[in-house]
Every structure is written in structure tokens, then in C-alpha cells.
Amino acid sequence: MLRSLVISLLAVSGVAASASALAADSDNMQVYKQHCAECHGADRLGGMGPALLPENLRRLRKKMASGVIANGRIASQMPGYGKVLSADQITALVDLIYTPLKAVPIWGMTEISASHVEHVAMSDLPSKPQWDADPMNIFTVVETGDHHVTILDGDKFEPLARFATRFAVHGGAKYSPAGRFMYLASRDGWISKYDLYSLRVVSEIRAGINTRNVAVSSDGKYLMVGNNLPHTLVALSAETMKPIKVIAVKDKHGVSSRVSAVYNAPPRNSFVAALRDIPEIWEISYDPKVKIYKGMVHTYNEDNPEGLAEKGPFPVRQIVLDDYLDDFFFDLDYRNLIGAARNAKNGQVVNMNVGRKIADIDLAGMPHLGSGITWNYEGNPVLATPHLKGGQVSVINMKDWSTVKIINTKGPGFFMRSHENTPYAWVDVFFGPNKDLMHIINKRTLEIVKTIRPVPGKTAAHIEFDRDGSHAILSIWDRDGAIIIYDAKTLEEVKRLPMNKPSGKYNVWNKINYAAGTSH
């Protein structure tokens, strides 16, 4: 029965069943099935959680893995099983996940191309929105509780549509530069293109087996997909959703790596990727005039092409660091990248022009830099970020990278948001006993001016603002959850809409303009 269950699950994911996935002791497999398979996949190839294979666990020693299973993992939804499983069961699980599969499924250009699905032809799409609302003030609300997305009118705060997504869609919806098309990445590798004008899924393709996220180029021509399995970056045509190039993620010694995240860097006409298993960041240019030579960016001259190392599309510039980067953030002109590793004691600043680290930052509490925001404080640009360990928000001067202030909170936070038209920054208390709290910080005084508890006992998280910053929208991360709309000036509740674990909300205007107060 277990064998048929695993094979059926593998068939749904589109990946051929591996004999080694069934070779483990039946008791251990039963424990894995009961406690791990829902998030990590019956095949260990990943789902909502990462793949559990030796190739993806190089930075996690077995002893540490036992601790993660027993105690859970900070900055994730991984619970602790120390009170549920015996020490022997935990040891057996560790042995299982460090056992290689006889063959990791291949997912290259052939497999990606074959997965392409066209639901509606681009030529059949309407020329204007088929609804009456501001196209720039639309929200995508990702409901992870039942794998749906709600399209929300940001003026009336009323749903325009709700549709089923692929399994375990990643929260970060991305938009085409004009805001018409939305792109979603699921944890099991599917990239979906959705037309906001007609409220229809246009096309889909499976770019990986276990995927981290997707980025959209500033010209709207390309998507770049970062994968945890296989260890690849995949360039897609944003129009056709067909693959252009598969880039193997390896260092000069042949050591491969998962992709922590990939983002678009608009002024640079490039994608930038952080790598989880090798201490490098990669810059992948989509500017046809740019080539890479000896690790530096050069404008291509057709009359003098001598010595250019990469002449094909999407040349890769590898910047070697002295530490890993699990998470990162750009300054406003995308000249400097600010990053931190899960196991690091400090943040590091990498100047993208010179291709090396130029400063360390005192960020010892495991900052969530992907949620960092910026504003001007006393004439200087500052970066503010919550910490995944310890209740604090760090405010950093972005001119000299000194710490301006540590703001103490009621516990570790995950998301921080603001808007240029509001004097406030909102930060959650995502982890620990105070997860139902949300702090509101005055950006001029750097003081917490209000703390709210929207629904006692349920996690309050992920603020997003509407186009003009007049409203702040909060999520209650629960299957019986909601989004709650607040007046951004009075800080009073305006409206709430029931939702099924709304993990994230993404405003079209804020995202396509790379607003300082939202994630990119």
C-alpha cells in the first residue's frame, strides 16, 4: 500500500518514482510518511519544504539535523518533533534523509520544454481589463491554506477573482513591467503566467523539481527561475513561457549549489542570485551589449570581441565571497548588495561594481534581509530589518553602515513594511508566544508608537500597502484567517475579509515601481 501511495504521489508531481525511495526500512518510511512527507514530499524531492537529499544537506551536519528535527528550525515553518518521536526514530530519520537516491531525476531543457502547457493563446486575450478598477491598485493575495490566489480590488477591497494554483505557491508574486501579467512560482517547480485583464491563467511550465522563486526582467522579456533541485537557474521567455537557457549552478571546482533567491536589479539590467551551498553571488546579465570577462562586466564591442569569456545569452559573473548568503537586499541604486547567512554573525555589504565585499554590518540576530526596507532618517538613507532570532529591529546607516539604533520588540520578526507616504513602519512578531502582535514604528523617532493584537492567539504577519499608502493590509496566518485593512493614518481597522492562510499580498504599483517599503 505504501509503495502504491508513493508512486501515485510521484506521478502527480510528474517525476518518475525512484526505486531507492522505497528501499528504506518500512518502519522508518512510515515515520517519514506520517511526519515529513506532507511538506518534503513522499519522494524527498521537496514540496512546501526543501528536498531532503544529501546533495541539499551539505551545510547541515547530521548532529545538527537531529536538532532541527527535535527542536524545529528558526525562520521556517518546521516544527519540533522532540516530544513526538523517540531519539532512535529521529536518528533513523536522519539516516534516511542522508541516504542518496539511486538516481536524482533529471530536469533539463528537454524535460522543461515537454512540460509546457498553453491554456489560452496570447492573441485571444483582451486589449483592456474586463473589470472596473484601478489596474495599478490590484493586489494578489496568496492563500497557502488551500492553494488559491485571490485578486483583490485595492480601492474597494473586494475580490475580483479567486482561482486554484499549483501546489504550494511561493508567496512572492511578480508582475510584468506594465503590471498586466502576474507570474507565480510553486515549490514543485511550476511557473504560471496569469493575465490580470481577463483573470485567466495563460500558460505554465515546470522549470524545476523544487523551486525557490522567480524574477522578471525590467524589459519584461525574460523570467529567471532559481531552483533548489536540480541546482540550476532557468531563463524563460516571459511571452511564450518557453525555456531559453538552463544554467548549471557550480563553482570553479565543480561544486554545485541550491539557489537561495534570485531578484531583478533594474538599473543593472541583470538578475542577481544568492547561492546556498557555495560562498558566491551570481550576476546574470540580460543586456545584449554586456558580456563577462574575467569576472567583470564589459560592454560588448563587435569590433573588438577578443577575450570575452561568455558571448551567449545570459552571461554569468561569479563574485566570490568569504561567507554564504542565504538572504539579501539592495540599496536604492542597486550598487550595493547587503546579505546575511543563516549561520553568520554579521551582515556583509558587497559592492556590485567592483565585485567584492566592502563592509561588515553588525547584524548578529539572523536578520531577514529579504524583508528589509529603506527610508530617510535625519538626512541619511537607512536600512531597517527584523531579526529571526531575538526580538529586535536593526536600523543601519547606509552611508557608513553603522548601527543607528536597535529597536527592541516582543519577539523575533519576519516581515517589515512601509510606504513613502506614511510615517510608520509595521513589523510583526512572527515567532514565539507573541506571534499575534504587530508593532508600528514611527520612522522619524524610531520608537514603537502602537502595538496591536488583531486576533488573539493567531499569527499576525505581512503588511502590504495600497498604491498611495493610505491603507495597510495585514494577514492572519491561519486556515481560518483573514486580511485586515487598516487606515494608515489613524491606525484603526477599516475592514476584514476571510481568507485561507493568506501568506502574502502584493500590490501591482508597489512591485513594478520597486517601492522602498515593499519586497522586491
N, C-alpha and C positions, 0 to 999 in steps of 0.2 A: 504493500500500500504506500509506504514512504517513497519507494522508488518511483511509482507512478505519479505521486504528488510532485516530486522534484522535477521529473521530466515534463509534466504539464506546465509547471511554473516557468521552466526554461523555454518551453515552446512559446508561451505568451510573450516573453522578453525577446524572442527572435534569436536566441543564442543556442547553439547545439549543446545538448547535455554532455557533460564530461564524465567519463567513467570514474575518475578519481573523486568526484563529488559524492559518489555513493560508496566509496571504498572504506570510509571511516567506520569505526565501531558503531553499531546501531544505537547503543545507549547514548553515546556522545552526540550522534546525529539527532537523536530525539530531543536532547537538551538544547542543541543548537536550533532545531526547528521551533521549539517552544519559545525560546527567549531571544533569538538573534535573527531568524530568517525574515521576519516581517520588515525589518529595516535594512538588513545587509544582504538579503536575497538568499533563497534556498541553495543557490549555486556559489555563494560567497562572492559574487561578482558585483555586489552593491545594489542599493536602491535608494531609500531616503538616507541611509548611512553609507559610508565608504565601503569599497571592496575590502574583504578580509583575506588577503593573499600575502605570501612572503614578499612579493615584489613591491607591495604597497606599505609594508610594515618595517622597512629598513631602519627608520629612525625611532622605532618603538621596540625596546628590548623586551624579551619575554617576561621578565620580572615586572617591568612597568605595565605590560599588557595585563598581567594578573591584577595589578592595582586598579587599572581602568575598569575591568570587568567587575571587580568587587566594589569600587567606590564611585564609579561613574566618571565622566570627563567634563571638565570645565569648558565652557564656551561651545557646548553641544547639547543635544537632547538625549545623550547617552546616560541612562540611569545606572545606579549601582545595584549589583546583584549579590552583595556580600551576605545579606540576610536571607536570600532565597536559595543560593547554591552553596554546596559544600566546597571546601578547599580543593578536594580531589576533582570535583566537577569543573571548577574554574581552571585547574591545571590541565584537565583533559580538553577543555575548550581552547586554551592557549595552544596546546599541541596541534589541535585540529586546524586552527587558522594559520599556523606557521607551516602546515604541510602543503607543498606545492601541488597544484593541479597538474595532471599529466600533460595537459595542453591548454594554455590560456587561449580562448577563442580569438581568432584573427579578425580584426575590424579595420580594414584598409580601404583604399579607393574603390575597389570592386564591390565590397560589402556595403559601403556607404551609398554608392550610386544605385545599387539594387533596391535599397530601402525607400527611395524617393516616392512620395505619394502626392499627386496633384488633385485637390478637392474641387477647385474651380479655376478656370483659366483667367489669367490677368486681364485678357481682353474682354471678359464678361463682367468685370467689376464696374460699379457706377462711378461717375465722374465727381460726385459730391456726396456728402453724408446723407444717409437715409433717415435722419432723425434731426430734431430741433434742439440743438445745444451748442455751446462753445467748443469747437474741436480741440482748442488748446487747453481746456479745463476739464478734460476727461481723466478719470482715474482707472487704472487696472487694479483690482483687488484680488490677490491670490489667496484662495481658500484651500489650505492644505488638508483640512479635516476630511473632505470628501473629493479632493482633486478637481476643483472647479475654479473658474475665474468669473468675477462679476465686473462688468463695465459700468462705471458709475458717472452720472452727470454731476460735475463738480459745482454747478450753480444751484441746482435744486436738491442735490444729494439724494437722487433717486436712481435706481438701477435702469440701465438701458438694455442690458442683456446679461445672461448667465449661461455659461457653456462648460461642458466637461473637458478637462485637459488630459494629457498623458499622465502617467503615474508619477507622483512626487515632483511636480514642477518646482524649480528653484524660484525663490521669491523675486529675484531681480528682473522684472520685465524691462525690455529695451525697445526703443522706438526708432523708426526711420527719421532722418533729419527734419522732414516736413510734418512729422507726427501722425502720418496716416496709418502706417503699418506697425504692428507690435510683434516682437519676437520673444518666444518663451523657450527656456531650456529645461528639460526634465532630467532628473537624476540618472535615469537609464538611457540617456543619450539622445532623446528625440528633441529636435528643434522645430518649433511650429511657427508659421507665419500667419498672422491674423490681420484681417482688413477691418479697421475701425469704421470705415464708411458704411460697409454693408453688414458689419457684425458677423463675419464668416471666417472660418479657418480656410486659408488659401492653399497652403501646401505644407508638407512636413518631410523631414529626412532624419535618419538616425546617424548622427555624426560620431558616436562613441558608444561604449558599453556602460561606462559610469562617467558622467559629465559634471564638470564644476560650474561653468557659466558660459555665456555668450556675450560678445561685444559687437557693436555696429560701427562701421567706419563713418567719418564725418561727411563723406560724399555720398553715403547711402548705397554704395555699390557692393560692399563686402560685409560678411559676418566672419568673426573668428571665434571658434569654439575651443575651450580649454578642457581637456579630458584627464580624469584620474585613471581610466583604463579604456583603451591602451594609453600609453604615455605619449600623447600626440596633441598637436594643435591642428585644427582643421579649418581651412578657409573655404567659405561657401559664397556663391553668388547670392546677394540679397534679393535679386529679382526672381531668379529661377529656383532658388534653394537647391542648387546642384553643386557638388564639390568641385573646387578648383585645385586645391593642393592639400596634401597631408604631410605635416612636418613632424618627424620623429624628434622627441624632446630628449636629447642626450648631451652630456658634456664632451669635452675633447678626448676623454678617456673611455667613452662609450657607456658611461653610467647613465641610466635613464631616470626620468623623474615624472611624477604627477605634476599637474598644473594647479597651483593654489588659486589663481584667479587671473583673468585677462580682461583688460579695460582698454577703451579707446582713449588716445591722447590727441585731442583735436588740433592744437597748434602744430603738432609734430607730424601729422598725417601718418600716424603709426598706431599699432597695438602694442601694449606693454604687458608682459606676463611675468608673474612671480612663480617660482618653482619650489615644490615642497621638499624634494629629496636631494637637490644639489644647490649649493650656495651661489646661484646666479639669478639675474633677471634678464629677460629677453625683450628686445625691441624689434618688432616686425613691421617694416615699412610697407604701406600701400601706395606711396607716392611713386609713380612710374619713373621719375627722374632721379630717385635716390637708390644708391647701391651701397653695399657694405664692403669696406676694405680695411683689413687688419683691425677689425672690431670697431671702426669708426664710420660715421655716416658721411657719405660724399654725394654731391650732386653729379649725376651721370653726364658725361660729355661724350657724345657719339664719336667725336673726332679723336678722342684720347681714352679709349677704354682699357688701356693696358693696366694689368694688376688688380682689376676689380674681382674680388673673390666670388661674389654672387651676382649673376646677371639675370636670373629668372625672377618670377613674381614672388613677392613677399620675402625679400632677403632678411636674414636673421642676424641681429647684432647681439652677441653674448657678453654681458657685463658680469665679471666675476667679483663676488663679494667675500667678506670674511665670516658671514653668518647666513643662515637661511632666512627667507622672507615668506611667511605664511599669509601676510596681510599687508596692504599698502594703500597709500593715499598720495595725491599730487598736490603741490601748491597751485596757486591760481593760474600761473602761466605755463604750467606743466614742465618747468625747467628742473625742479627737484622732486624726487620721489621719497616719501617718508615711509619706512617699513619697519616691521617687527616680526620676530619669530615667536612661535608658541613657547619655546624654551629659553628665550633671550631675556637678559636683564635690562637691556636698553633698546631704544629705537635707533635707527640709523637713517641718515639723510644721504641719498645718492644723487649727485648732480648728473642729469642725463646728458648734458652737453659734453662733459669731459669723461663720463663713463666710469666714475669711481665714487666711493664714499667720501663725503666731505665733513661729516659731523656725526656725533652720537647725541642722543637725546635721553634725558632721564625719564624713562617710561618703564619702570620696573614692575608694574602691576598687570602685565599682559594686556596692553591696550588693544581695543578693537578699532584699528585704524580705518578699516573699510567703512566705518560709521562716523569717521571724523568730519568735522565741519569747520568753516573758517568765518571770521568777521574781523572788522577793525576795532581795536581796543586802544584807546588813548593814542591814536595816530599810527599804530602798528598793526599789521596783519597778525592774527593769532590763529592757532590750530587748537581745537578742543576735542578730546576723545574720552569716552568712558573706558573703564578697565574691567576685564573679565575676571580678575582676581582682586579682591579688595574693593571696598566702597569708596571710589573716588573718581573725579574727572580731572584730567590734567589740561591746563591751558598753557600753550607753548608759544613764545615769541618767534615768529617765522623769519625774523631778520637775523637774530643771533642764536636761535634755537635754545634759548634759556627758558626755564620754567617761570611763568608769570604767577601762577597760583595752582594749588591743589585744592579742589572743592570736595569736601567730604560728603558722601551720600549714605543712604541707608542700606547699601549693598552693591554688589557688582552689577554693572550695566552692560547692555548690548547695543542699543540704538540711541543715537543722539541726532536731533534735527532742529533746524531753524529756517528762517526766511529773511531776505534782505529788508522786508517791510515790517518786521516785528522786532521789538526789543528783547524778546525772550528766546531761550534755547530750552528744549524739552529733552529730558534724559530719563530712561526707565531704570528700574531696579530689577533686572530680569532674573537674577539668580538668588536663591535663598528665601528666607521666611517673609521678606518684604516685597516679594515679586509683584504684589498688587498695587505698588506705589508708582507714581510718576512725579519727578521733580521738575520744577520750572525755574530756570536760572535767568536772572537779569544780566544781559550781555554787557551792560555798562558798569555794573558794580561787581559782577562775578559772585553774586550772592544768590542762594536759593530763596525765592520770594514766595513760593507756594508749593505745597506737596498735596497731590490729590490721590484718592483711592477710589477709582471708578466702580469696580465690582469687587467687594471684599473676598479675598481668597483666590481670585483668578488673575493670571498674569496680564499686566498692562504693558503694552510694548508698541514700538514702531510708529512714531508720529510721522505724518506727512502733511504738508501744507498745500492749500489750493493755489491757483495761479498767482493771485495777488497777495497772498499771505494773510488774508483776513480770517481764515479758519484753519485750525489744526485738527487733524483726524487721527484718532488713536485706535489701536487694535486690542481687543480682548482675546488673547491666545487660548482659545478653548473651543471644543467642538460645539458647545452651547455658548458661542461667543457673540461678538458684535463689533461693529465700528462705531465709535462715538465721536461726534463732531463738536468741537469747542470754538467759541468766539475767541480769536487770537488776541483780542484787546482786553476783554473783560475776564477771560479765562473761565467763563461759565459754559456749561453744557447747552448745546442747541438741539441736538437730535441724536438718536442712536438707531442703527439698523442691525437686525440679527444677521450673523454670518457664522460659517462653519470654520473655525480656527483661521481667521484672516491674518496670515503671516506677514503680508506686506501690501502696501498701497503705493502706487506710482503715478504721479501726475505728469501728463504729457508735456506741458510747458516747462516745468522744472527740470525734467530729464533731458529734453532736447536742447535746453539752454545751459546745461551743466551748472545749475544754480548752486551757489556756495553752501546752502543749507541742507542739501539733499545728497544722497549717494549717487555715484556716477557709474 
